[in-house]
Amino acid sequence: MRILRLISFFIFGLVANNLIAADRPLDDEALVFQNLLFDSEFQKLSDLADQYRNDPSLVSMEGMPMLVALYAGISACIPKNCKVSDSEWTYKYNQLRAWQAQLPNSITPKIAIAGYYVSHAWLARGRGYANTVTPEGWQIFQEYMVKANDQLKNINGRGKSDPKWYDLMLDVGLAQKWPIYQYDAIYNEGVIKFPYYFPLYFNKATYLAPRWYGSPKLVNQYVEKTVSNQSDEEFANTLYARINWSAQSNDMFTDGQTDWQKMKVGFDQVVKDFPHPWNVNNYAKFACKAQDYPTAYKVSQSIKDSILISAWGAGGKGYFEWCYDYGDLIVNGSRPAGQSPLGTVK
């Protein structure tokens, strides 16, 4: 069993001014690190990154490694502030360059610059299917992925001491249509060195997803094999839930990708370890998606006063209320379990 330690920004004196609470803890945590970057607190950022690299047990309120939050803040587009101006993006890039110049021996700004290129590429492309991307979007996407690849190759010695180097290189591999043997060479090396860095697993599941180079069956086989290779049962259960969470789709419980009963066990572990409302709301949402309405109702009872709209997708509060009410009918009413307006549970 892994011993995980939650990080409080209050302990490190890192609370940002005018910080507005987001639904997802990672967004607030990333914003703190972004503010440190904008305030030119380069030494503090370098020290924190070193600490998080040296101790992967340091995790956030939702259970993500703190290194994920740090890089999200200094090099990526924070979801709740994602529609930023070109001048803000340029300022972030210039700050990363200034950090690199001031602390040339720190690997963190060098990796963050590659992360900036990857984030800029995805922002230009968008996250939709290929047929929704404009010619200009494709051009910018490929240009910035080439820049990211060059940056990562230039630091591949010291860079490989940081799991983010592998995470970003897998992003490049996805974008540049690497064959599976080339992609897996980076992936396998990364997860052997950094087995608790979740984004590596998320990236591999994305590569194998139907919208990229795989299928639901391939995602299922990958997750099953990955989980079976874990010696820590609790981590294995958590990993099953988190990978499928990251690779979610409307048909995940009917197209062969995900076994809900296994994901349910994993979510039980996630919310036991990290009972933040973000995790609990998502547990209830996935239970409803899987048409496990009694579980959706039971879990939803604990979040009636802390509903996080963004966790429920496009349906928002209305979807939560529908899931809760329908679960109530099954548990306390007369509607037979397994019947719903969406069809019969199989």
N, C-alpha and C positions, 0 to 999 in steps of 0.2 A: 504493500500500500504506500503510495506516494504521500509525503508530508508537504502540503502546500501552504504558503504563507501569503495572506492578503496584504496588499500594500495600501496604506492610507496616505493621501497627499498631505494631510495635516501633519503627519509625522515628519515629512521631509520639508515642510514649509513651502509646498508647491501650489497652494490654492491660487487659481488665477483670479484676477480682478474681474468683477461683473460676470462670473461664470454662471451661465444659465443651464439648469439641469436638463439633460437630454433623456430620452427614453432609454437609450442604450448606454451603459456605463463607459464603454470603449470610446464613445464620442466625447464625453466630458474629459476622460483621461487624455485623449489625444489633443484636445484643445489646450490643456495645461502645458503640454510639451511644445505645441505650436507657439504659445505665448512666450515660453522661454526662448525659443528660436528668434522670435521677433524682437525680444528684449536683449538679444546678443549674449545670452547666458551660455556661451559655448562650452566653457569648462565644466559647468554644472551638468550640461547635457552629456558631455563625454564621460564624466564620472558615473552618471546614472546608467548609461548604456553599458559601461564596463561592469557595473554591479549586476545588471540584469543578465548579461551574458554569462557571468561567472556563477550565478545562482538562479537556474531555471525554475526553482520552486517559488520564486516571487511572481505572484499572479494578481490579476485585477479582480474587481468585485464580481465579474461574470465568469471568471475562471480562465481568461486568456493570459498568456505570458505577458508580462509588463513590456517586454521588448516590442511586442505587436503594437501596443498603444503608443509607445515612443515613436516608432517609425511612421505610424499613421499620422501623428501630429506634425512631424518635421518634414515629411516628404510626400504625403498623399493628400487627397482631397477629403476632408472630414465631411461625412454625409450630410449633417445638418447645416453645414456652411459650404456646400459643394458648388453652388453657383456663385463663384467669386470672379472678380474682374481679372483681366489680363495683367493689370498692374500689380494685383495682389500675388498672382502666380509668379510674376517676375521678381517681386520683392522676396518671396520665399526662396527662389533660386539664388538670388544675390546673397541672401543671408547664409545659405549653405556654402557658397563659394568663399565668403568672408570667414566662416568657421574653419573651412579647410586651410585657408591661408594663415589664420591665426594659430591653429593647432595642427600642423602638417603631419604629426605622428599619430593623430587620432584616426582610426579607420571608420568611425561612425559617419562623419560628413561625406566621406567618399561613397559609402554604400547608400546614404540618403540621396545623393545626387542621382545615382542610378534609379533609386525609387521614384524620384521626382520625374525622371524621363518616362518611366513606366506609367505613372499616374497620369501624366500629361497625354501620353499615347491613348490610354483608355478613355480619357475625357473627350478627346477629339473623335474617337471612333464611336463611343456610346456602347452600352451593354446589350443592345438588341442583336437580332440575327443579322447575318452578313448582308442580306438583301435590303436592310434598312440603313446601311452605312453609305454616306455620300462619297463620291470620288475624292473630294478634298479630305474627308475624314480618314479614308484609307491611306492617303499619301502621308498625312501627318502621323498616323498610327505607326506606319512602317518606319518612317524617319526616326521617330523617337525610340522605337524599339531597337533600331540599329545603334543609336547613341547609348542606350542602356547596356546593350551587349558589349560594346566597346569599353564602356566604363567598368563593367564587372570583370572583363578579361584583364584589364589593366591592374586590377587589385586582387586577382584570384589567389594570390599567396596568403596574405593576411586576411583577405576578405572571407576566406573559408572558415575563419574562426567565429563567424557570426552566422546564425541560421538564416538571417535575412538575405544574405548573399545567395543562398540556394533558393530561397523563396522567389527572389527576383529573376534568377536565371531560369526557373521553371516558367515564370510569366513570359519571358522571352521565347522559350521553347514552344510554348502554346501559340504565341503570335506568329512565329516563324515556321510553323508546321513541321517541327522536328519529328523524325520517325521515332517510334516508341523506344527502340534500343538506345538512341541518343538521349532521349528524355529521361529514361529510367536510370541511365548512368549517373546523372545529376541527382535525381530523386533518391536513389538507393544510398548514395554517399551521404546525402543530407540527413535522411531519417536514421541512419546508423549513428551519426554523430550527435544528432539533436532529436531524439525520439519523442520529446514532449512539446515540440514546436508545431502546434496544430496546423498552421497555414500550409505546411509542406503536404500534409494529407489532403487538405482542401484543394490544393492545386492539382494533385494527381486525379482526384475525383472529377474535377472540371475537365481535364484533358480527355477522360474516358466518357464524358457525358454525350448524349445523342447530338446536342447542338454543336459539338466539336468533332471528335474523332472516334467516338465510341457508341455505346448503347446502354440501356438500363441494365442489361445482363452483365456487361463488362464492369459497370460500377459496382453491382452486387458482388461479383466475384472478387473484385479488388478489395472491397470492404471486409468481406468474410475472411479472406486470406490475411489481411492486415491485422484484424482483430484476433484471429486464432494464433498469430505469432507473438502476442503479448503475454508475458508471464504474470503480470499484475491484472487480476480479474476486474477490479474496480476501474482501472484505467482502460481496459479493453471495452467494458460496457460504456464508459464515457465516450470513448473514441467512436464506437458504432453510432451513437446518437449525434455526436458533433459532425462527423463526416457527412452523414445523411442530411443533417440540418443544413450544412453548407451547400449540398447538392440537391436541395429540395426542388420538386416540380409538382404540378397538379396531379400527375398520374403515378407518383412514386410508390404508392401502396397498391397499385393495380397492375403496373407494367413489369413487375419482377425486380425492381430495384431494391425495395426496402421491406423488411419484415417488421411490422409495427410492434409485435410483442418484444422483439429484441431492442427496438428503439425505445420502447416504453421503459424497459429495465435500465437502459442507458440514461434516460431522462430522470428516472428516480435517483440515480447516482449524482447527476449534475445538480439537481435542485437540493439534494442533501448536502453536497459540498458547498454549493454557491446558491443560496436561496434568494438571490436578487429577483425582484419582480420581472426583469427582462427574461430571465430563464424560465420562470414559472409561467408567464404569459405565453411564451413559445411552446412550452410543454402542453398547455391547454389547447393551443391552436393546432398543433400536430395531432393531438388525440382526436380533435374534431375532424381534421382532414382525413384521418384514418377511419372515421365513422365509429370510433370507440367513444360513444356519447356519455356513458356512465363515468369514464375516466375524465373526459372533458368537463363534465359537470362537477365532479369531485375536486379537480384541480382549480376550476374557475371559482369555486366557493372561497378559496383562499386569496383571490385577487380582485374581488368585487370593489374594493376600495383603492386598488392600485392598478387599474387597467392601463396598459401602455398601448396606445392606439397603433403606433408604428409596428408593433410586434404582430399585429393581426392582418397585415397586408392591406390590399386595396379596400377590403370590406370594413376595416376599422372597427369601431364600436358596434356597428350593426351586426357584423359577423360574430363578434364576441357574444352579443345578446342572443343571437339565433342559436349558437352552440350551447349556451347556458340554458336557455329555455327548453330546447329540445332534450338536452340531458335531464332536465328537471322532469319533463313528461315521462321519460323512460324510467327514471329512478323512483319517482313519487306518483306518477300518473298511471294512465291505462294504456298508453301506446306501447305495442310490443317492441322489445329490443330488436335491433337489426332492420327495422323499417324506417325509412325517412323519405322526404321529398326528393332526395338525391338518388334513391334506389335502394336495393337490398344489399346489406353487407355480405361479402363473400368470404 
